[in-house]
Amino acid sequence: MNDTDRAILDFENEWWRHSGTKERLVQERFGLSATRYYQRLNRLLDDPEALEQAPALVNRLLRVRDRKAARNPNEPARSAVENERDEPRS
């Protein structure tokens, strides 16, 4: 895991505290399109180092991803963050 990966995990814990859309914040902070950001975050969710670094966040996003996949088995997989938009925070 590199510094950008750690920054992405940190951002996921606090992005909602900032004004503006998440996609705009992602572009400004990381220089990534929303799609690329979500792809990278999704890969991080399967990284044991990410789980070690931010267990509560990773486990929450994995639960969201798994719930969505179970509800919509024929729908193409979306990233955990895209899925999280449809789920209440717990």
Protein Blocks (a to p, Z undefined) as FASTA:
>chain_A
ZZklmmmmmmmmmmmmpgcjfklmmmmmnopafklmmmmmmmmmmpmklmmmmmmlmmmm
mmmmmmmmmmmmmbccddfklmmmmpccZZ
